[in-house]
Amino acid sequence: MEISISQQIKNKSSDLPSTETGFRKWIIVITIIVSTIIELIDTTIVNVSINTMSGNLGASLEDTAWVITSYAIANVIIIPMTSFLAEKIGRKQYYIASILLFTLASAMCGFSHNLWELVAFRFIQGIGGGALLSTSQAILFETFPAKERATASGIFSLGIIIGPSIGPVMGGFIVDNLSWPWIFYVNIPIGILAALLCYIYLKPTRKSEDGRSIDWLGIFLLAIGVGALQIVLERGQTDDWFSATYIVLLTIISVLSLAILVWWELRIPYPVINLRVLKSSTLAISAIMTFVLGFGLFSAVFVFPLYAQRIIGYSAFQTGTMLLPGTLMAALISPFLGKMLQSGLRPQYLIILGFAMSAVFGYTMSGANLETGSAYFFFPLICRGLSAALLIVPLTALAVSELKPAEIPQGAALNNMMRQMGGSFGIALINTYISHREAANRTALITHITATDPQTIMRQESLIRVFMTHGSNYMRAVQQSIEALENIVVKQTFLLSYMDAFLLLAILNACCIPLVLLTIKKRKTAKTGKIAIPDAH
């Protein structure tokens, strides 16, 4: 759950918007949730369109994956900065500007004529979208009185879960019935309406005059370090890793940039990422688990559409629809999670259940084969949806549970950044892993397909007879049988590689359960036993 919290509060009451009531309150709620959902839809709406976009733009699947990862990288860079920028510019002004930037970039994505133009505009779209996501909850929490903030958390987490899950459904419908640019054009009227409603109904906030300087060096090092590392992860497998000079150079740049970033952020009083909060072991462990959460959430929604379309032969819309039941189940339980935590339930218990269900999803998916029907995927996809609901809200609550009030904003921002980073790195790493497994699985398969293998001979003779009954002469039928055997090998190779990817996700999620157990300890403040849901202050 994204939580963006102003780091300092003005003493004057005019600086802090009061809570809303009645019609105005719910107009703001609807506007904020819609703005959040369209941003999150765009994290996954592209996934079911990858095959189509790759063909239309004349790019490889590995290169086209940058359309997804560039957006996630932009989110990683902007999330730690949003609280500071909202104070400097004014929250209302910054929020409206972010909506307009997101909307304009969406239009330019649709107008793009080549892959790298599209990737560039997706990055800009991610800058606007990441700011939207991080600022939305601060506004939502200020709209509700303190006693209703658990409800606000539930409403917001509902949007967090619905957005990424309905993205593939929308993307599939649009690609099947229109063309891929329309997955970006749909944002234009929604964005314009949201900006207009925010302008009318949101109360203005004053700019901060605290005199704090912007950590430009930190921002630069973060962008360079994460960007260079992302390129290494994306392109390493394709270009044989360190045999390519540019991979070596970018690795050095990434390591140096991130090392200097850590040193610099620990040295200055107002860093863009406050790494000092990691002295809390609970936050440090939560950040690792949140990274795995992002890895799993983004990777699963990246791999499954490829599997469904390449192996099963589903359309983009059918693929997206298969994810819908899990989303609906998550939507049913999501509003109650904030209240459960505030009533005293320890987040660790929900987190353990969430990682266990995510591991079940990956393990069950890894058992599919070429004959598997859609009914097989119903249970694991339900588990995937429920695991997202059980992890997003509790992990955020756990991450900040030991922090001082003044440290909560940066702790929450760091935790949120780790989820987005897990998503962007996850897609790159899972893509690389699949490519590696494709080579290994193909080698393993073709060693059994030889001219002397009895089963291969029988299969080829059977195929030759089939082709001859359809009018081919013997020589043509032999050639067709060889092509058919190659197609079988290719399809089986893809299947095994995707199954390996799902199994990897299962292992990663299962490994997080012992980490959760490390955070279960006796409460030092046992009077109420309540977990605080971080608010906008």
Buried (B, 14 or more C-beta within 10 A) or exposed (E): BBBBBBBEEBEEEEEBBEEBEEEBBEBBBEBBBBBBBBBBBBBBBBBBBBBBBBEBBEBEBBBBBBBBBBBBBBBBBBBBBBBBBBBBBBBBBBBBBBBBBBBBBBBBBBEBEEBBBBBBBBBBBBBBBBBBBBBBBBBBBBBBEEEEBBBBBBBBBBBBBBBBBBBBBBBBBBBBEEEBBBBBBBBBEBBEBBBEBBBEBBBEBBBBEEEBEEBEBBBEBBBBBBBBBBBBBBBBBBBEBEEBEEBEEBBEBBBBBBEBBBEBBEEEEBBBBBBEBBEBEBBEBBBBBBBBBBBBBBBBBBBBBBBBBBBBEBBBBBBBBBBBBBBEBBBEBBBBBBBBBBEEBBBBBBBBBBBBBBBBBBBBBBEBEEEBEEEBBEBBBBBBBBBBBBBBBBBBBBBBBBBEEEBBBBBBBBBBBBBBBBBBBBBBBBBBBBBEBBEEBBEEBEEEBEEEEEEBEEBBEEBBEBBBEEEBEEEEBBEBBEEBBEEBBBEBBBBBBBBBBBBBBBEBBBBBBEBBEEBEEEEEEEEEEEBBBBBBB
